[in-house]
């Protein structure tokens, strides 16, 4: 008689069946995080157009801007784990702490690093041409996020995780 093993999601597996046979696409928290990241990055093209009336496809790969894709992905991950495994588990605790650290970093350290890069670029721009740093390549400025950008990313991530949770229940 085969021994029955129960997977984390409650499905029964026979002892001989490999657990790795699950599809990566059935990992609901991972899919919520990846979808949230992709959607947030895509929305940056629209928000950039709205703000400066110019299409900028480079926003798909860049950091900074509205909404925060980092906040969207970590919030979606934490929310999806909370919906899937419940809020009392270690996985939810880890993902929630990770989300808080990432979002704090986005509007704290990275935002101020971007503002410093802006000031340094202006200083280098005003140097005389003969100065050794005058032809230095500019630093990247849009590194961090404002609190509204982080909040919008977190809201987007939560909505995506909730929507996928509802779809998984069907």
Secondary structure, 3 states (H helix, E strand, C coil): CCCEEECCCCCEEECCCCHHHCCHHHCHHHHHHHHHHHHHHHHHHHHHHHHHCCCCHHHHCCCCCCCCHHHHHHHHHHHHHHHHHCCCCHHHHHHHHHHHHHHHHHHCHHHHHHHHHHHHHHHHHCCCCCCCCCCCCCCCCCCCCCHHHHHHHHHHHHHHHHHHHHHHHC
